[in-house]
Amino acid sequence: MRKCLFCDNVANSREHVWPDWILKRLNERDLKRQKMGNDAEQLLPNPELKVKAVCRTCNNGWMHFLEQSNVPIVGNLMQDVALSLNGFQQYQLAT
């Protein structure tokens, strides 16, 4: 069994490679190229790719909190909105 990338638990959660909120903001629904490891490149019908690389505890716990706390920052940057980041926001984004 594959282990979680962040702890010793079993990787039993299918995590989005690109979160839904990012895909919606970018309006990305076109074919995407995917290449994993030594596998041949594939064209995906949509970018809603999920991988089993983390456990439910990490995915629904600290990873969820970290993502949600960064949505306002990353969302503005994706829309080319200039903003100043305080020290805590910089730390969150770097994390």
DRENVEX-139183 format. One line per field, with one value per atom (N, C-alpha, C): residue number from 1; y, x, z. Coordinates in pm, 1 decimal. Each point is the difference from the previous one (the first is absolute). Layout:
BEGIN
k c(NUM  ...)
y c(Y  ...)
x c(X  ...)
z c(Z  ...)
//
This chain:
BEGIN
k c(1  1  1  2  2  2  3  3  3  4  4  4  5  5  5  6  6  6  7  7  7  8  8  8  9  9  9  10  10  10  11  11  11  12  12  12  13  13  13  14  14  14  15  15  15  16  16  16  17  17  17  18  18  18  19  19  19  20  20  20  21  21  21  22  22  22  23  23  23  24  24  24  25  25  25  26  26  26  27  27  27  28  28  28  29  29  29  30  30  30  31  31  31  32  32  32  33  33  33  34  34  34  35  35  35  36  36  36  37  37  37  38  38  38  39  39  39  40  40  40  41  41  41  42  42  42  43  43  43  44  44  44  45  45  45  46  46  46  47  47  47  48  48  48  49  49  49  50  50  50  51  51  51  52  52  52  53  53  53  54  54  54  55  55  55  56  56  56  57  57  57  58  58  58  59  59  59  60  60  60  61  61  61  62  62  62  63  63  63  64  64  64  65  65  65  66  66  66  67  67  67  68  68  68  69  69  69  70  70  70  71  71  71  72  72  72  73  73  73  74  74  74  75  75  75  76  76  76  77  77  77  78  78  78  79  79  79  80  80  80  81  81  81  82  82  82  83  83  83  84  84  84  85  85  85  86  86  86  87  87  87  88  88  88  89  89  89  90  90  90  91  91  91  92  92  92  93  93  93  94  94  94  95  95  95)
y c(-119.3  119.3  125.2  99.0  126.8  81.3  62.5  82.5  145.1  71.1  142.4  73.7  102.1  79.6  75.5  21.4  86.7  -69.0  -124.4  -72.2  -149.5  -81.5  -144.5  -73.9  71.8  -63.4  -49.7  -86.6  -48.8  113.3  14.7  100.4  -48.6  40.3  -51.5  109.5  112.0  111.1  43.0  19.5  45.9  152.3  60.6  145.3  59.0  113.3  71.4  56.2  -21.8  60.7  150.7  41.5  142.0  16.2  76.6  17.1  57.2  -37.3  47.0  151.9  68.6  146.7  61.8  -61.8  51.7  -23.0  -120.2  -29.7  93.4  29.8  89.7  141.9  47.4  136.9  13.3  -105.2  4.7  -41.0  -52.8  -50.8  -102.3  -90.5  -100.8  -130.1  -33.2  -126.3  -66.3  46.5  -54.3  -124.0  -66.8  -113.8  42.8  -84.3  26.5  -115.8  32.4  -102.5  -46.0  -130.8  -56.3  -97.4  12.3  -96.6  -26.9  -125.2  -38.4  -102.1  35.7  -91.0  -33.8  -129.5  -47.1  -37.3  19.4  -33.6  91.4  -47.1  81.2  117.5  109.2  116.8  -32.5  51.5  -22.2  133.7  2.1  115.8  -31.9  85.6  -19.4  79.5  -56.5  70.6  123.4  1.0  118.0  0.9  113.5  10.6  -45.4  -61.9  -41.1  -130.7  3.3  -117.1  -18.0  -123.3  -33.1  -108.1  10.0  -100.3  -48.4  -123.7  -56.8  11.5  113.1  23.4  44.7  29.5  45.6  -76.0  7.3  -65.4  97.0  -54.5  83.4  99.7  -41.9  88.2  125.2  -16.2  115.5  79.5  -68.8  66.0  83.9  -54.4  69.2  82.7  -4.5  74.7  119.3  -10.0  115.1  45.2  -95.4  39.9  83.7  -39.9  74.6  140.6  9.1  129.5  89.2  -56.7  78.0  50.4  -86.8  41.4  111.2  -18.0  99.1  134.2  -1.5  126.1  71.8  -72.7  61.2  35.8  -41.2  30.2  150.3  86.2  143.8  54.7  -48.4  48.6  -48.9  -131.6  -58.7  43.4  6.4  42.4  139.2  93.5  135.3  1.5  -74.1  -3.8  -61.4  -99.8  -61.8  97.7  93.5  98.5  126.6  -6.9  111.3  123.0  -24.6  108.0  21.7  121.3  32.4  11.8  -58.2  11.4  -13.8  61.9  -12.3  -116.5  -78.4  -113.9  29.3  -15.5  16.2  -125.4  1.6  -111.2  -132.4  0.3  -123.7  -53.5  87.9  -42.1  -57.1  60.8  -51.7  -139.1  -19.3  -130.2  -104.7  36.0  -93.3  -40.1  96.3  -25.8  -88.0  27.3  -80.9  -142.7  -15.2  -132.1  -81.9)
x c(83.4  -83.4  87.5  -44.7  71.6  -22.9  106.5  -9.4  -26.4  -62.1  -25.7  132.8  0.0  121.4  44.0  -92.4  28.8  4.0  -46.7  1.7  13.1  -11.3  15.9  -130.1  -110.4  -128.2  -4.1  -97.0  -22.4  -60.5  45.9  -54.1  -136.8  -104.3  -134.3  -97.0  52.7  -84.7  39.1  -97.9  27.1  -3.9  116.4  16.1  3.8  -67.6  6.0  140.2  57.0  129.0  -18.1  -105.7  -36.9  -134.4  -5.1  -126.9  -110.1  -124.7  -115.0  -5.5  30.3  -10.7  99.4  116.6  97.4  -52.2  -51.1  -53.1  -115.3  -85.2  -113.0  48.1  97.5  50.5  71.4  68.0  71.4  -88.6  -118.7  -91.8  69.7  72.8  76.8  -78.2  -42.5  -70.5  49.6  112.8  53.8  84.5  40.2  90.8  130.8  53.3  126.3  95.2  127.7  102.4  44.5  20.9  45.7  111.9  106.5  108.9  43.0  -8.3  37.8  112.4  113.6  113.7  45.9  21.0  45.8  -115.1  -123.7  -115.8  -8.0  -65.3  -20.2  -92.7  20.3  -85.9  -141.8  -98.7  -140.1  -70.4  -105.3  -88.9  -121.5  -27.7  -114.1  -118.8  -119.5  -117.8  -34.3  39.5  -20.0  108.6  22.5  109.9  -34.6  -114.3  -41.0  67.9  129.4  80.8  11.0  -22.3  15.2  106.3  77.3  102.1  -14.2  41.4  -1.8  140.8  28.1  135.0  0.5  -118.1  -8.2  -110.2  3.8  -103.6  -116.3  -113.6  -117.7  26.2  75.5  27.4  74.6  105.0  74.5  -84.2  -65.4  -77.6  -113.2  -73.0  -115.2  34.8  124.6  43.8  85.6  128.8  89.4  9.7  -7.0  7.9  -122.2  -117.3  -122.1  9.0  41.9  11.5  100.6  113.6  103.7  -51.8  -66.8  -54.2  -102.8  -94.8  -105.7  55.8  103.1  56.9  78.1  41.0  75.6  -85.5  -126.2  -86.2  -5.9  -22.4  -6.3  130.8  111.3  130.6  26.1  -5.3  29.9  -103.8  -126.1  -105.6  24.9  38.2  30.8  121.1  102.0  120.3  -30.8  -88.0  -38.1  -75.4  -70.8  -76.5  81.7  131.0  92.5  -37.0  -50.4  -32.0  121.8  52.5  116.1  -44.8  76.7  -30.2  127.6  -0.4  112.6  -28.6  102.8  -15.1  71.8  -71.4  65.6  82.9  72.0  88.4  -72.3  -118.2  -75.3  -48.4  -47.7  -44.5  116.1  116.6  118.7  34.6  -8.8  28.1  -100.6  -129.2  -103.0  23.3  30.4  21.5  123.7  104.9  121.8  -22.5  -84.9  -30.6  -72.8)
z c(0.0  0.0  0.0  -73.1  -8.3  127.2  49.5  120.6  -37.2  91.6  -13.9  -17.3  -84.1  -21.4  125.3  94.5  113.4  135.7  7.8  127.2  -28.2  101.7  -16.4  -29.2  -14.2  -30.9  -144.3  -28.2  -136.0  -83.5  -122.4  -91.7  -47.6  71.8  -27.5  -43.2  -44.8  -43.5  -140.1  -84.2  -136.2  0.7  -17.4  7.0  -140.0  -18.5  -127.3  -20.5  -116.9  -32.3  -12.0  -69.8  -10.1  68.1  109.1  72.3  -90.4  30.4  -78.1  -8.3  110.7  -0.6  -98.3  -18.5  -97.6  -142.0  -26.8  -133.2  -35.6  96.8  -25.6  -29.3  77.2  -22.0  -133.4  -40.5  -127.4  -116.7  31.4  -101.8  -89.6  62.5  -72.8  -9.7  -117.8  -23.4  -128.1  -52.3  -124.2  25.9  -107.3  11.0  65.2  84.2  67.6  -24.0  -8.9  -15.3  138.5  12.6  126.8  -26.9  78.5  -6.4  143.0  39.6  135.4  -6.7  59.4  0.8  -139.9  -25.3  -130.6  -92.9  46.2  -82.7  -122.2  -101.9  -120.7  32.3  -71.0  16.7  -45.9  73.6  -33.1  -14.4  -78.8  -5.8  85.7  96.0  88.7  -50.7  6.8  -48.8  83.2  125.5  84.6  106.6  62.4  95.9  141.8  18.9  133.8  40.5  5.2  31.6  151.3  45.0  141.7  13.6  107.4  27.2  143.9  22.0  134.8  55.7  64.3  51.6  145.3  55.5  138.3  73.0  132.6  80.7  22.2  41.3  25.6  112.5  101.2  113.3  -45.4  -79.9  -50.9  -99.6  -93.1  -104.5  57.5  96.3  56.3  123.2  42.1  117.3  -37.0  28.0  -17.9  -145.7  -96.5  -141.5  -39.4  46.5  -28.9  59.8  125.6  66.5  -72.4  -36.8  -69.3  -134.8  -75.3  -129.2  16.6  91.7  19.6  46.6  82.0  47.0  -109.2  -104.2  -109.2  -121.4  -3.6  -114.8  -28.3  101.1  -31.0  -57.8  49.9  -47.4  -142.1  -18.9  -130.6  -103.3  41.1  -90.7  -54.7  86.3  -46.1  -91.8  34.4  -84.0  -136.8  -2.7  -127.3  -89.7  60.4  -76.0  -25.1  29.5  -22.2  82.1  122.2  92.8  89.4  -2.7  83.7  145.4  90.2  141.2  80.5  115.9  92.8  93.0  26.1  89.8  131.0  111.1  129.3  30.0  107.2  33.7  13.5  63.0  15.3  -133.2  -88.3  -132.3  -81.1  10.9  -67.6  50.4  131.1  61.7  -48.4  -2.5  -46.8  -144.4  -84.1  -140.7  -21.1  74.4  -11.4  48.2  101.5  53.7  -103.7)
//
